[in-house]
Amino acid sequence: MASIIKASINLDMIGQAKEKIIVGKKGKYLPITITINDEIDQFGNQGPITIEQTKEEREAKAPKVYLSNVKVVWSNGQNVAAAPRMDQQAQGVAPPPAAVPNDDLPF
């Protein structure tokens, strides 16, 4: 199950959540959540990257801090289909179909 996912993070948005930065032994970390949606949006993105929310924030329906969008640029077809390239969208080419699971597994 392999995919390559492309994204750019808006570093200005990290400043809104400085209290979420975790200081570890090897550096500073920001917990994030990456979501892959079933449908591609109008810009070819397949989901957002947000700063991870606590259970209390989710229950309080606190607004999410969005850092970026993601796009699957390559997949082996076993987990997530790659987004169509812009030149493919213009020609009406659909993304490749998902692979059919192998039912010959011994377990």
Summary of the structure (lengths in Angstrom):
residues: 107
radius of gyration: 17.5
end to end distance: 18.1
largest distance: 50.5
contacts: 223
relative contact order: 0.23
helix: 20%
strand: 27%
